[in-house]
Amino acid sequence: MNTTQHESWGFLHPDCHGEKALLFFSWDLAKTIEQQFTLHAQSSLAVQLFEAQKAVDRLLNQYVQIQANPGAFDGQSIQLQLERDDSEPGATPVLALHTSPHLEQLIIQMQAQQHASRTIN
C-alpha cells in the first residue's frame, strides 16, 4: 500500500480533529474537486459536475463519520453549480460552491486565523 498517497488526504491525518479539521477539509475539498474534473475531463460539463458533487458529498460524509469536528460538519452541505455571467454571452461557466452558512462561516474564520498567524510570524 502506498502510504504517502493516503497521508496526503487530510481526513487520514492524525491531527484531523477540532478546528484543524476545517483546514484539512479545505485542502481536501479543493483536491477532490480538481481530481474529479481531471478524471472526467473527456466528459460533458454536466457529467463532470455530477461526479464532482458525488465526491464532495462523500468527502463531507467522511469528515462526519470520523467525527473530525461534529459541530462543524454534521448536517452541513456543499452544492456545486456552474454559473454564467449573463453580461457576457458565450462566457465559460464558473464553478460556484454553495456552502451551508454555518460551515462557510467556520471555514472563513479558520482561513482568517491562518492568514493572521502567517503575517505575524
N, C-alpha and C positions, 0 to 999 in steps of 0.2 A: 504494500500500500504506500502511496506517495503522500507522506505526512505534510510536506511543505505545501502541497496543493490544498489540503484540508485546513491547515493552520491559517491560510490566507483568508478564510471566512471568519468574520467577527464573531458569529454566534458559536463558533467552536473554541474561541479563546477563553482561557480560564478566568480572565478578569471581566467577562461579559455579563455584568450584573449592575444594578443600580443605575446611576447617572452615566457611567461608562458605556452601558448598553446602548444608549442613544447615539453615541459616537460610532460604535461598531455598526449599529443599524444603518446609519447614514452611509458609511462606506459600503456595506453590503447591498444597500438599495441601489446605489449608483452602479456597482459592479453587476448586479442582477439585471438591471435594465439594459446596460451596454451588452452584456453577454447574450441576452435574448435577441436583441436586434441584430447582433452579429451572426448568431446561429441561424436566424431565419431571414438573412439578408436577401435571399433569392425569392422570398415570398412577397405577397402583396402587403401594403402597409396595414391593412385590416388584420391579416394573419400575424404580422409582427406585433401589433398592439395587443391582440388577443393572447399570444404566447407570453408577452412581457407581463400582462396583467395577471395571468395564472402564476407566473414565477414570483411576482411581488406579493400576491396573496399567500403563496407557500412560505415566503420569507417572513412575512409578518406573523404567520401562524407558528413558524419555528421559534421566533422570539417569545411568543405567548407560551408555547409548550415547555421551553426551558426556564420559564419564569424569570427571564432576564431582568424585567422591571415591570411587574404586573400593573402598577399604576399608570405606566406609560403606554403599554401595548394592548392590554386586554380591552376588547370591544372597539378598537380603533380600525380605521380603513384608509387605504390609499387607492384612488381611482385614476387610471391613466386615460388621457384623452388627447386626441390630435386636434389642435386648434389652428384656425387660419386667420390671417389678418385680412379682414374684409375690405380694407382700404387698398390692398394690393392684390388684384386678380392674378391668379396663377402662382402666387407665392407658395413656397414649400410650407406644409403644415409643421407646427412646432409641438413637441411633446409637452403636455402640461400634467402636473401631478396635483390632484385634488385630495389633499390630506385632511383627515378629520381634524377639527380645530384644536382639540386637546393635544394630540400628538404633534401637530405642526408647531404649536406654541412651545412645547418641550424641546423640540429639535432646534428651533430658533434660539432659545435660551442657551442650550448647550453650545451651539456654534458661536454665540456671542462670548461665552465664557472662554472657549478655546481661543478665539481671536484676542481677547483681552490678556490671556496668560501668555500668548506669543509676543505681544507688544511689550509686556512688562519684562520678560526675560531677555 
